[in-house]
Amino acid sequence: MSHSTQKRPRVALFVTCLVDLYRPSVGFAAIKLLEDAGCEVVVPLAQTCCGQPAFNSGDRASAQEIARQVIAAFLPYDYVVAPSGSCAGMISHHYPSLFAEHDPEARGQAEALAGKTHELTSFLTDVLKVERVAASYDGTVTYHDSCSGLRELGVKAQPRRLLESVQGLGMTEMAEPEICCGFGGTFCVKYPEISTRMVSDKTRDIAATGADTLLAGDLGCLLNMAGRLKREGSAIRVRHVAEVLAGVTEAPPIGDAP
């Protein structure tokens, strides 16, 4: 379904560090979905990290420096879209707090960027009003609700609504799809034993669905769950939801050898 206005919205894709380094196919899938929806997509070359690792670790100065770079690179566009609830949540919810009231220009720019930054599936359904995608998938999937997307951005129904339109795809829900997988960015590094217990609980819930494919909207969660599933000898395929929605499934599932 294409955007109904005559002017094509200029959308800047925030690729994210993990997509850039580990799963470029997610970025290409996001571009395809946005272009199919009638957008002009730009990938600003000056982008790096959103600054969330520094922000969560209390390094406010580094987070602020990174945020200034992101704001300069992305502010000129109509919208900013990320295939990640975590990065989209950082920009849309936390950037303004990085700049004090006595720096009204920087704070105003941060608020302006925050107001037009969206997670991918939310942007497609809530802003562009996309109802269907032209994709097919042979398999039964279950969907993990990543914490930042769910709790900060309200992303839950949007990916499921789009998945319903994928030809051949079956959907089965976990008993507790909203429970954290234990990744949590730096949390899994600081508290590895707790993180391992959490992801083990999650993989049991995933396996109990009988689904052959696990989907989610955040690559950090997907890498964490895929790694645990592989160590447990599971054959469950793991993919970012954008890959299935765009029909871009040529790359091996996450965690599989190329």
Secondary structure, DSSP 8 states (H G I E B T S, - for coil): ---SSSS--EEEE---HHHHHH-HHHHHHHHHHHHHTT-EEE--TT----SHHHHHTT-HHHHHHHHHHHHHHHTTSSEEEES-HHHHHIIIIITGGGS-TT-HHHHHHHHHHHHTEEEHHHIIIIIS-------EEEEEEEE---HHHHHHH--SHHHHHHHTTSEEEEE---S-TTS--S-TTTHHHH-HHHHHHHHHHHHHHHHHTT-SEEEES-HHHHHHHHHHHHHTT---EEEEHHHHHHT---S--TTS--
